[in-house]
Amino acid sequence: MKTILTQLKLWVTRGALRLRPDVSRLQLQAGQLLHDLGRLYEAYPALMIAVDLEPGNAQGHFALGTTLAALGCLPESRIALARARRLDPGNPDIAFALGNIYFECSEIDLAVRAYERAIRLRPDHARAYFNLGHAFKEKGLLQQAATAFRRALAVEPRFFKARFMLAYVYALMDLNNEAIEQYRLTISASPTYVKAYYNLGNCYLKKGQTAQALDAYYAILELEPTHARAHFAIGQALARRGQLAEALASFQEALALKNDFPECHLAYARGLEAVGRIRAALHHFRVYVNDPGAQEHRDEVIAHIAALTRALPRRENTAEIRAFQGSQGEPDPRADA
């Protein structure tokens, strides 16, 4: 219904523009309506005409900056929004939008100042507190980030994404109990928020509460059965409990859903080694070390592959060493045979 009304307003506005194309207000309205309909490439020329016709109109520059940002033209958006702020320095929405552009450009200090300005202009600006929290987190200022997220919640208690981020920051601060409480409250407010279940499970796993962790991970599969990371996390929790057969089955399921998953290949390899399936373990260790994204344990795993290979019976040992050398890009002596 809203889309139909917007299209009707656009039809009326364009009718008026055919009679008076030199009216800035009509060009601005047409651009804003086109933006709302997602027709950004049509919105842009209308908004350019609007600001050319009335350069002193802050709303025109604001609308143009917003559309340019949606088009991914961040430098141009920044210029337009800066002009809008100069023309209307008391507008909290302009300050907030400019903060978002600074954040996207990785100019976090400028983003912080812009969000703080938006909050001074509108003290109940929950979204500005929320984005300020993200900016502080980006700077590693976790206490300030937590304060900003709490203030967002004080303004808007049902803002579940702010509560999720508060929990996330608590977890980064090793305040595990507080993180668990906030994740549970997030889930109460948004029962289908998969990330909250996943992070809640991770917090429980960190505390060694594997039963509660598994409850959280299994809840994800009820919502999203093909969630590879949930299967992986279940495997990790089961391995912690010594249920290796079940853990291996979960790792297999995760890899069937997402094969380019280096940490799962590593966990699966370790599980296979633990149950004595060395040749299968070696395969997954190799997959791990050959993945460009696997850096954290790469050197350790390469050394472990060599040690496992040396421990194999002599006939298998030679073949395994050659296979490993081949996977590392070293010449295989058989190639010249």
Beta strands, then each sheet from edge to edge (+ up, - down):
end
